[in-house]
Amino acid sequence: MQRHHFTIDVEEYFQVSAFEGSVERAAWDAMPSRVQLPMLILLDLLAEHDARATFFFLGWVADRHPNLVRLVASAGHEIASHGWGHERVTTQRPHDFRDSVRTTKVLLEDLTGQAVIGYRAPSFSIAGANAWAFDILLEEGYAYDSSVFPARRLDGNGDASMRPMPHWIDRPAGHLAEFPPTILRRFGMSIPAGGGGYFRLLPFAVTRAALLDCERAGVPGTLYFHPWELDPAQPRVAAPALARFRHYTGLKRTVGRLERLLKQFEFQPIRETRIAA
Ligand SMILES: [Zn+2]
């Protein structure tokens, strides 16, 4: 049976890119942490359904919750990197990007004793224009990436010209495996079906159809979620209407939908998937 990828970007509710203009970085340390409880719910859900996942930790979060990283690793899940402080790669200089992916990898490896080989950029912010980031990932010892969004998104990011299925990226620094989030192709359109707000806002059937398409093609689908999506009681941030809509709508539905997903499909960490040359 084809296994898919269930991935979680481990970050606090106030660190999402949609709230960048509303919550100052300098205020992060003073904000109440909410990441632990939804992570425990996620770990329970996964254990109940015998599913193993990939957790992309922010260095910032791992530094403040080292036991959470150890707990996730000891449950048999993969620990991967979401960079340090949730800076979108489109706003970073190569030097800062390198520093962020290096520091995060070192910290996560120190905490778990296991190699960290996967990276996902905040807001899937790698595309053609900043492909230099792939070289830096290779040079820093990463083997795969999951940062390219192969469809246009609500916030204007994403690149519909990128390949939607897992593939190799050939760069001067070597070969990097790429696992884009899953999209559903219908009627000439690319519909994001891989998680986040789309998973909560669109019918469950969209995600289901996309994963079944992947199975017919013999490749894994890649889904992504966030701890704050399982935390309907999180403090509300004063942000623009679209950001609030994307962040808060459907939070109460998340757990039920994840249960359906985990019942109907099987999952393994990205590091266990080999893609054909
Ligand atoms: Zn993120």
Boltz pocket constraint, residues with backbone or C-beta under 6 A from the ligand:
constraints:
  - pocket:
      binder: B
      contacts: [[A, 9], [A, 11], [A, 15], [A, 16], [A, 82], [A, 86], [A, 121], [A, 122], [A, 123]]
      max_distance: 6.0
